[in-house]
Amino acid sequence: MTEGGGTGGALGEAVRDALRSVFDPCSLAMGAPISIVDMGLVTAVAADEAGRVRIDVRTTTAMCTLAGSIAQGAEATALAVPGVTGATVQVLPMAGWTEEQMSREGRQMLETRRRRARGEVRPREWELRRPSAGEE
């Protein structure tokens, strides 16, 4: 499996796309949801021929108390993807995370959330248009 990617062809990509609907719990609490994919928390997605999927996720800190919630959301979402017969989520709390690992969209949402907290933007401006395939 590779950083930010993985193996597994179309099924792995379908799972990775579905994981965009799993939001970082802290971003939800702040009222500005950012997906675990856009946060850069999903480090790899791999699928075998039998439809078994493995997802590796890192946490933003080694002491993240919501890692179990992230893993449960990722597993349930993966299992809902047609063709997936099983899913395992490996949490890598010591993998290290920095903002550079976020997607471009994720960094924009985080910056807008920070600006909103400082009162620099309107409350709904953080809702950005999701780029179409190939725009990232």
PyMOL commands that set and color helices and strands:
alter all, ss='L'
color gray80, all
select helices_A, chain A and resi 9-21+25-29+67-79+99-101+104-117
alter helices_A, ss='H'
color red, helices_A
select strands_A, chain A and resi 42-47+52-58+86-92
alter strands_A, ss='S'
color yellow, strands_A
deselect
rebuild
show_as cartoon
